[in-house]
Amino acid sequence: MSENLVKVTIDNITVEVPMGTTILQAARKVGGEVAPPAMCYYSKLEGSGGKCRTCLVEVSKGSEKDPRPMPKLVASCRTTVMDGMEVKNITSEKVLDARKGVVEFLLINHPLDCPICDQAGECHLQDLSYEHGAEGTRYEFQRRTFKKHDLGEYIQLHMTRCILCYRCVYTADQLTKTREHGVLDRGDHAEIATFIEKNLKNDFIGNVIDVCPVGALTDKTFRFKNRVWFTKPVNAHRDCDTCCGEVQLWMRGDEVFRVTARKDEWGEVKDSSKGGTGWICNTCRFDKKQASDWVVEGPAEVNRHSVISQGHYEKLVVPQETFEAVMDGRSPKLLMDIHSVSEVNKPEKSLSLLDRPAHSTDFE
């Protein structure tokens, strides 16, 4: 073993990682359920982690030199590994019970907005509550409410859904030249807001939407226009002078409903092929909503274990026989125009091109 590598065992699986690696990063190298969930940690953002406590693990052996177990559960995103360390995640009843309690705390003030929330289907808190949460809540008091803040024409803030992970603050601080928003007040009054109602207009500020693990920050240009599981993600790129230009288009038919950065299995923005993190600019995200604006590369692979990965077939098996061969040389024909038989959408309206949320007047 190299002097710079240490061995750590997580849920009975041993891996070698460089010194200084956190338990969470080592667990992600193993992958699957061995990796603890994380709502505030983001590997692309310096200083993130240590706030949500969903990544708590049990260290049953400190190291080869000091085999004593750590007395309390530790945050895996902030605890570095030691040579010979043994860690329990899903194999520890203590961890599962503590994580269940953390989820209950996160959901104390979180409203039941899933039926109307644009984040539904790709929400990390939604996945976390299904996998580690309780069936019901013991909270019987009124949930907190906040004054509505206007963040500008592109970003919608729902503070009642926020879990104060600080990701959007770090993103604005480290990625953009200026930061107009932050965490105001303390305790149960703490909230994400701008101090004097400033709009967020920075060229890269749209990336706060991508890093938000819940539906607190959503895209106004996509708001209420479609459910994410009805759209198909495809990889695309364009020549952009501001950013890498490598994105995911979320399409339904030929319509581009929204544009996001490409993400990995942990829900984090992938690295660009040009080097560096694949953050995208506001022009690519909000203004380029025509398929002709992009060079489509093909279906995007959805790694997350969420409903958005269902029904997306990235690796298609092309059948040997063609339509013409099966139908005696006849070419396929359009059997019906969906607009002529559907009594829902107005044929002359494309929901993806609306410069506002869709509402009842856009339907029959």
Beta strands, then each sheet from edge to edge (+ up, - down):
strand 1: 5-10
strand 2: 13-18
strand 3: 56-61
strand 4: 74-75
strand 5: 85-88
strand 6: 155-157
strand 7: 181-184
strand 8: 191-194
strand 9: 217-219
strand 10: 232-237
strand 11: 246-252
strand 12: 255-261
strand 13: 295-299
sheet 1: 2+ 1- 5- 3+ 4-
sheet 2: 6+ 9-
sheet 3: 7+ 8-
sheet 4: 12+ 11- 10+ 13-
end
